[in-house]
Amino acid sequence: MASTPGASAVKIVEDFYASLLDELEEPGYDDAEKSLLANRRLYYGRYLDSGLRNYFVETVVPHIADAIPFLMPQNARPHILDLGCGLGMQSIIFASLGAKVVGLDVREKAIALCKKRKSFYEKRLGAALDIEFVQRDFLASRAEDFDAQFDSLFSMAAFSFITPLERTVKLVSTILKADAKVYLYEKNSSHALNLLRRSPEPSPAMTVEAFEREGFSKSFLRGACALPGPLWKSMLLNQAVVHPANRLLEKSLPLSFNYVLGMQRGNIQARTLD
């Protein structure tokens, strides 16, 4: 398993997810924990499902990999908050590269499994991981609940569900340093199908505007996946048709089911929470 910043970021992420196949054989996990890992509604389960694995590798792995150089510049050892950390894989990846990480999630069972997973990967890597997994409702938190300000925030398929948006962003602002970075991988509620479903999550534009009011500037905003999982089953078809079509379509944000957003704040003082 690659675990140094000099290795390809995509290879690092691919290796960690490939290790899920071994992790399911871990004798210390009970059936409920293994079922949680294999839940196809979650990203882990989509990787473990052989029919959806190509979809995950082609549309999720590259964006997680993009977060590594953005949040962890060369030779940097940042303090990262993984907000809505789920089952903790991204926290583990960042920590394996030297970051100090707090993985926060509201679900007690998820955090309990995260702690077991941390031990599994420490044994696998032969090194301690500087991660604290915390079960907490983020909006019930105060700035003083965190022992230090963070260099950056990462959130995958979680941030948009922590509402109301304005209060979430204001609290985030108080716990991030003056030059902090934010990387979000989220559902795009402005996609046509999500508009028909009246998806309640804030749109990418609303999220950008909320962060801009806290002194952040947009580094990038782009589509993350435009074609659904069932189309990615054939590796041959992926290379010839699906992957090129997806890359073309996701350039138009309204055609993408998900989006990635990177923002950075300048050298200003964070605002206080009202």
Summary of the structure (lengths in Angstrom):
residues: 274
radius of gyration: 18.1
end to end distance: 44.8
largest distance: 54.1
contacts: 895
relative contact order: 0.13
helix: 46%
strand: 19%
